[in-house]
Amino acid sequence: YGFNCGSTLTVKGSAAHVAGLAAATSTISATVAGLVSAILGFLIEGTICIHRINNGILAGLVSITAGCSVITPECSFVVGLIGGFVYYGSSMLIEKLRIDDVVDASPVHLFCGAWGTL
């Protein structure tokens, strides 16, 4: 979690603002993506799966990493929202295609990373 704000390497002067913004946007995006994953899991599968929530949180973090220091907190909500949908949809796609990805690394890192970079 500290990767995004820790990448500033200092919290002096204007870098403190950058580190704070990175921490805030990362927190918001991760929270929203985790909630989206939980809600989609409940609506589609009828259950709340801890692994989907955890991977949703990771998906939000991966989605926001590319722009965490330049995106506003309001926009990080949208990034996390879409990241949650991207994670859940790509996870279901990988499962439907019968591709073995036990820990959902591809949906989290490949698909959400691509979304976050866009």
Order of alpha helices (4+ residues) and beta strands (2+ residues): alpha-alpha-alpha-alpha-alpha
